[in-house]
Amino acid sequence: MSNTAIKIQTPIIPVMDWSLARMQVFETCPRKYYYQYFAGKMAVAQNQKNKDQINFLKSLSNEYLIAGDIVHFVIRTFFKNQRKGVEWDLNRLKSFARRIIKDACNYSAELRDEIYKEYKHIPKSILEIYYCEKESNTLINQVGQKTDQLLDNFYRSTCFEPLRSGALHPEALVERRIGFNFPGIHVDGIADMIYPEGDNWIIADWKTGVKEAEDTSLQLLVYGLWLIKQKGITENKILIYKAYLNERILEPLDFSKIQVQRAKARIIQDADRLRELEDFGNEGVIEAFTPCRQEKVCAQCPFKKICTRN
């Protein structure tokens, strides 16, 4: 009788990337998810044509997102300058945002008209301008009014004073990319603000839309998980908030062991759903990614001119 041991190899599970942004694209429209995460990559979906065009379209942002993106950038710049001892007043914040909007509109029109200029910092490109759906001046005014209101509330509202002060703490993290691993899963995200306050750690997320009906936020729970895993902070020392700039509300949310388990379970479930389609995406099987066929969603999608919705 042979004494040779039989070795059973455990199958290697490929690491699946998870982020809330990735899941939001997937749940909004699986076809958009295919274009965003597979179609433009040179190493996968090799039967997919127009990869250069797809990679360009991925950079387009619609008017509903652009105001939020700009406000987040201006707030980050504000705190960065404060740390250096440079104080920007409200007028400077607003004018900075307006300049970013104007540059983005001009740049988008130039791309549309195939006029290529050199920029020190490449502006964002706006879907509605590129697709000739809106005049530049109209969008500049609309987005400018929105950013003016949001920045005014950020700068003046007393409810946000703890966050404005907390951002100056030496250990504060502002728009910090965070990441950690579960077995077979890499979790990724960008936290708006994390800082210590006494014995506690505060996590806050700037919201530029209307107040949400949900009683918690997976995004903030994920940042709490990062604090637990990376810094060894216990659940009872973590406080999480949504900061609604539009409505001047700082809303505390529940962060407990139950919520931590809920976040872990959700991430694992999401990763399993994405993993089921990974091979189809890598092989360029676009038919496996069903288009949502929702008129409002399609209207705001950067891939709408190339999307095959069959």
Secondary structure, 3 states (H helix, E strand, C coil): CCCCCCCCCCCCCCCEEECHHHHHHHHHCHHHHHHHHHHCCCCCCCCCCCHHHHHHHCCEECHHHHHHHHHHHHHHHHHHHHHCCCCCCHHHHHHHHHHHHHHHHHHHHHHHCCCCCCCCCCCCEEHHHHCCCCCHHHHHHHHHHHHHHHHHHHHHCHHHHHHHHHCCCCCCEEEEEEEEEECCEEEEEEEEEEEEECCEEEEEEEECCCCCCCCCCHHHHHHHHHHHHHHCCCHHHEEEEEEECCCCEEEEECCCHHHHHHHHHHHHHHHHHHHHHHHHHHCCCHHHCCCCCCHHHHHCCCCCCCCCCC
